[in-house]
Amino acid sequence: MPTLLKAARLLTPDHDFAPGCVLMDGAVIQSVGSELVVPPGAEVVDLPGLTLAPGFIDLHVHGGGGFSLASRDPEQTRSYARWAASRGVTSFLATVCAADFNEAVAALGAGAAAAGPVPGGATVLGLNLEGPFVNAERRGALPASWPQPPDVAAFQALAAAAGGQLRLITLAPELAGAEEVLRAAIAGGIAVSVGHTDASYAEAAAAFRAGASHVTHAFNAMRPFHQRDPGPVGAALDSPNVSIEVIADGVHLHPATVRLLLGAFGSDRVALITDGVDVAGSSSGGFRIAGQEAIVEGGRVALADGTIAGSAATMDEVVRNAVAWGTPLRDVARMASTAPARVAGAGGRKGRIAPGFDADLVALDSNLQVAGTWCGGRREFAASV
């Protein structure tokens, strides 16, 4: 049965309608506009005072709501998908790092088993592998046992474990053997992100010319920007087809740094991410990540030595932060959905409210709190009145 959503505002985000309407038929959007004719038999859902935007897509997330995406149990991923819908997330890449190779193989297999639409929740678009071919000197909170020299055979084993669901892999391009892994990944249709790296500007630029197209959590766990060696972020800025991840949680990046990145790269080249871990959505508590003890306190997640270990933020939080720090909601909608969809290889069907696109939407109130979430045309979350 067709469903017509009528909201105070609609961000497609190619257009800004006020009021705005979306006609869905099953899992697909049929039409959008300020006013639409109600088809016979259609359900009409009035959303007074609310803004409809494309559902959020989190490219880089390890867990949240008490659930881990690096588990041997596919139900952990499905449970996360159901919880994430309450934060406006309609699809995501389950991101895996591990204590060792065998653990990664098991986690990738479990993630692959959960791939696709999850009843009652968001869609698992595929998997994001953070390592292991990264620089140990820039591993951040990754376990010391996780980084290993780039090796094509090892990469192929990991990709095989992912069962065709691997969409993105983080690589340090300065390491011996990295170029061969980069080429193998691209040949397999897997996007390559530069991250956890000590690459110079020249080394990163060479990787982007060779086909790397993304940067993992910009400025974090990488050679810093220097006026005479702008490093990976500077190389990305000079490479028009490269996008970057920005964690707008107020911990990983200063708000002024976020404004600098958004101003320099523009909304089409920035993917807002959470880098969320198991305790995302909580203000305090302890947990384990890839075999390491960590704690969240005051919104900051850290290992015992103080190293930042992922984030406690959720996608709706980073959206609110980006707007509060000076970016218009229309641009933030592109960074929270349109750009991530393209990086994940789903830009032709997700990330926009447009005819023929998947009916993935989020309704936001005047405070940008999530009032409702539709995944594939199904209302999977409704805020209590």
C-alpha positions in Angstrom: 0.0 0.0 0.0 1.4 3.4 -0.9 2.3 5.8 2.0 2.4 9.6 1.7 4.5 11.4 4.3 3.6 15.1 4.8 6.2 17.1 6.7 6.8 20.8 7.5 10.1 20.6 5.6 11.8 18.1 3.2 15.5 18.1 2.5 16.2 15.8 -0.5 19.0 17.3 0.0 19.2 18.4 -3.7 16.0 20.5 -2.9 14.5 22.1 0.1 10.7 21.9 0.2 8.6 23.7 2.8 6.2 22.0 3.2 7.4 18.7 1.8 5.8 15.4 0.8 7.2 12.0 0.0 5.2 9.2 -1.7 6.5 5.7 -0.9 5.3 2.5 -2.5 6.8 -0.4 -0.6 10.6 0.0 -0.2 11.0 2.6 -3.0 10.3 6.4 -3.2 7.8 7.2 -6.0 7.7 11.0 -5.9 8.6 14.1 -3.9 7.5 17.7 -3.8 5.8 20.4 -1.9 2.3 19.0 -2.6 1.4 15.6 -4.0 -1.8 14.0 -5.1 -2.9 11.3 -2.7 -3.2 8.0 -4.6 -6.4 5.9 -4.0 -5.9 3.7 -1.0 -2.8 5.4 0.2 -2.0 5.9 3.9 -1.3 9.5 4.7 1.0 10.2 7.6 1.1 13.8 8.9 4.4 15.0 10.4 3.6 18.5 11.6 6.6 20.6 12.7 9.1 17.9 11.5 11.9 17.9 8.9 12.3 14.9 6.6 15.9 14.1 5.5 17.6 11.1 4.0 18.3 8.4 6.6 21.8 8.6 8.1 24.5 6.3 6.8 27.4 5.5 9.1 30.4 4.4 7.2 32.7 3.7 10.2 31.1 2.3 13.3 32.2 -0.6 15.6 29.1 -0.8 17.7 26.7 1.0 20.0 23.8 0.4 22.4 25.8 -2.3 24.1 26.3 -4.3 20.8 29.6 -5.1 19.0 30.1 -5.2 15.3 33.3 -7.2 15.7 31.7 -10.2 17.2 31.5 -13.9 16.1 27.7 -13.7 16.5 25.7 -12.2 13.6 22.9 -11.4 16.1 25.1 -8.7 17.6 25.1 -6.9 14.3 21.4 -7.4 13.8 20.7 -6.1 17.3 22.9 -3.0 16.6 20.9 -2.4 13.4 17.7 -2.3 15.3 19.1 0.0 18.0 20.7 2.3 15.4 17.4 3.1 13.8 16.5 5.0 17.0 19.4 7.3 16.1 18.2 8.0 12.6 20.6 5.4 11.0 19.0 3.6 8.0 22.2 1.8 6.8 25.8 1.4 7.8 29.1 -0.4 7.2 29.9 -2.8 10.1 33.5 -1.9 10.9 36.0 -4.6 12.0 39.3 -4.4 13.7 40.6 -7.3 15.8 43.3 -8.5 18.1 44.6 -10.9 15.5 44.0 -12.3 12.0 41.8 -15.3 13.0 39.6 -13.1 15.1 39.1 -10.8 12.1 38.2 -13.7 9.9 35.5 -14.8 12.3 34.1 -11.3 12.8 34.0 -10.7 9.0 32.1 -14.0 8.5 29.6 -13.0 11.2 29.2 -9.5 9.7 28.7 -11.1 6.2 26.0 -13.4 7.6 24.1 -10.3 8.8 24.4 -8.3 5.6 21.4 -6.8 4.0 18.1 -5.3 5.4 17.6 -6.2 9.1 13.9 -6.7 10.1 13.1 -4.0 12.6 16.2 -2.0 11.9 18.8 -0.5 9.5 20.4 -2.2 6.5 23.9 -3.6 6.8 25.4 -2.2 3.6 28.5 -4.4 4.0 31.8 -4.4 5.9 34.6 -1.9 6.6 37.9 -3.4 7.5 40.1 -1.0 9.6 43.5 -2.6 9.0 45.4 -4.8 9.4 47.8 -3.3 6.8 48.4 -0.1 8.7 51.4 1.6 10.3 52.0 0.4 13.9 53.4 3.8 14.7 50.0 5.3 13.9 47.8 2.6 15.2 46.0 4.8 17.7 43.8 2.5 19.8 44.1 -0.5 17.5 45.6 -3.5 19.3 49.4 -3.7 19.0 48.9 -7.3 17.6 46.6 -6.1 14.8 48.9 -4.2 12.3 50.9 -6.4 9.9 52.8 -5.9 6.7 50.7 -5.6 3.6 50.3 -8.9 1.9 48.1 -9.7 -1.1 47.4 -13.3 0.0 46.4 -12.2 3.5 44.2 -9.5 2.0 42.5 -12.1 -0.3 41.9 -14.4 2.7 40.2 -11.5 4.6 38.1 -10.5 1.6 37.1 -14.2 1.1 36.0 -14.3 4.8 33.8 -11.3 4.1 31.9 -13.3 1.6 31.7 -10.5 -1.0 30.5 -7.9 1.5 33.8 -6.0 2.0 33.2 -2.5 0.8 36.1 -0.5 2.3 39.5 -1.2 3.7 42.0 1.2 5.5 45.6 1.0 4.3 48.8 2.8 5.1 50.3 3.5 1.6 53.8 4.1 2.8 54.4 0.5 3.8 56.2 -2.0 1.6 53.6 -4.1 -0.3 50.8 -1.6 0.2 50.6 -0.7 -3.5 50.0 -4.3 -4.4 47.2 -4.6 -1.8 45.7 -1.4 -3.1 45.6 -2.7 -6.6 44.1 -6.0 -5.5 41.4 -4.3 -3.5 40.4 -2.0 -6.4 40.3 -4.9 -8.8 37.9 -6.6 -6.4 35.6 -3.6 -6.3 36.7 -2.6 -2.7 37.3 1.1 -2.0 40.6 1.9 -0.3 40.9 4.5 2.5 44.2 6.0 3.6 44.5 5.9 7.4 46.5 4.9 10.4 49.4 6.1 8.4 52.6 8.1 8.6 52.4 8.8 4.8 53.9 12.1 3.6 52.0 14.3 1.3 53.8 12.8 -1.7 53.2 9.2 -0.5 49.5 9.8 0.1 49.1 11.7 -3.2 50.7 8.7 -5.0 48.1 6.4 -3.4 45.3 8.6 -4.5 46.6 8.6 -8.0 46.7 4.8 -7.9 43.1 4.6 -6.9 42.7 5.2 -3.1 39.6 7.4 -2.7 39.0 8.0 0.9 40.6 9.1 4.2 39.9 7.3 7.5 38.9 9.7 10.4 40.8 12.8 9.1 43.6 14.1 11.3 43.3 11.2 13.7 45.9 8.4 13.7 48.0 9.9 10.9 50.9 12.2 10.2 49.7 15.7 11.2 49.3 18.6 8.8 52.5 20.7 8.5 53.0 23.8 6.5 55.9 22.2 4.5 54.4 18.7 4.4 50.5 18.8 4.5 50.4 15.0 4.9 47.4 12.8 4.0 44.8 15.4 4.6 46.6 17.9 2.4 47.0 15.3 -0.3 43.3 14.5 -0.2 42.4 18.1 -0.5 44.4 18.2 -3.8 42.8 15.1 -5.1 39.2 16.0 -6.2 37.9 12.4 -6.2 38.9 11.8 -2.6 36.5 12.0 0.3 37.3 12.2 4.0 35.7 11.0 7.3 35.0 13.6 10.0 34.1 12.6 13.6 32.1 15.6 14.9 31.9 14.3 18.4 33.8 17.2 20.0 36.5 14.8 21.2 38.4 13.7 18.1 38.3 17.2 16.5 37.9 20.7 17.8 34.8 22.4 16.3 37.1 24.9 14.5 38.9 22.0 12.9 35.6 20.6 11.8 34.6 23.9 10.2 38.0 24.1 8.5 37.6 20.6 7.0 34.0 21.2 5.9 34.9 24.6 4.4 37.9 23.2 2.5 36.4 19.9 1.2 32.7 20.9 0.9 29.7 18.8 1.7 30.1 16.5 -1.3 33.5 15.2 -0.1 32.9 14.8 3.7 31.3 11.8 5.3 30.2 12.4 8.9 30.9 9.2 10.9 30.7 8.2 14.6 33.5 5.7 14.9 31.1 4.5 17.6 32.0 1.5 19.9 29.9 -0.8 22.1 29.1 1.9 24.6 28.0 4.6 22.1 24.8 6.2 23.4 26.0 5.9 27.0 27.6 8.6 29.1 29.7 6.2 31.2 30.8 2.6 31.6 33.6 0.1 30.9 33.9 -2.4 28.1 36.4 -4.2 25.9 37.3 -3.4 22.3 39.4 -5.9 20.4 40.6 -7.5 23.6 41.5 -4.2 25.3 39.9 -2.6 28.4 38.4 0.8 27.8 36.1 3.2 29.6 33.8 6.0 28.6 33.6 9.0 30.9 32.1 12.4 30.0 31.6 11.4 26.4 35.2 10.4 25.9 36.2 6.8 25.2 39.7 5.9 26.1 42.1 3.0 26.9 43.8 2.8 30.2 46.8 4.8 28.9 44.4 7.7 27.8 44.5 6.9 24.1 41.1 7.8 22.4 39.4 4.5 21.5 36.6 5.2 19.2 33.6 7.3 20.1 30.5 7.3 22.3 28.7 9.5 19.9 25.7 8.5 17.7 24.9 9.8 14.2 22.1 12.1 15.4 24.6 13.6 17.8 27.2 14.3 15.2 24.5 15.8 13.0 23.4 18.1 15.8 27.0 19.1 16.5 27.8 19.9 12.9 24.8 22.2 12.7 25.5 23.8 16.1 29.1 24.5 14.9 27.9 26.5 11.9 27.0 24.3 9.0 23.5 24.5 7.5 21.3 21.4 7.9 21.0 20.9 4.2 24.8 20.5 3.9 24.9 18.3 7.0 22.3 16.0 5.4 24.6 15.5 2.4 27.5 14.6 4.7 25.4 12.3 6.9 23.9 10.4 4.0 24.6 11.4 0.4 28.4 11.3 0.6 28.6 8.2 2.7 26.3 6.4 0.3 28.6 7.1 -2.6 31.7 5.9 -0.6 29.9 2.7 0.3 29.0 2.0 -3.4 25.3 2.7 -2.9 25.1 6.2 -4.3 22.7 5.1 -7.0 20.0 4.0 -4.6 20.6 5.5 -1.2 21.5 8.9 0.3 18.8 11.0 -1.4 15.0 11.4 -1.2 14.3 11.0 -4.9 12.1 8.8 -7.2 13.6 5.4 -7.6 15.7 5.6 -4.4 15.3 3.4 -1.4 12.7 4.8 1.0 15.2 5.5 3.8 14.2 8.6 5.8 14.6 10.3 9.1 12.2 12.8 10.7 13.8 15.4 12.9 12.1 17.8 15.3 13.1 21.4 15.8 16.0 20.4 18.1 17.2 17.8 15.5 16.1 15.0 17.8 15.0 11.8 15.9 11.2 11.6 15.8 10.9 8.8 13.3 13.0 6.5 11.1 11.9 4.7 7.9 14.1 1.9 6.6 13.0 0.6 3.2 9.6 2.2 3.6 9.0 0.6 7.0 8.7 2.9 10.0 11.2 1.2 12.3 11.4 3.9 15.0 8.9 6.4 16.4 9.8 8.6 19.3 7.4 8.4 22.2 5.1 11.4 22.6 
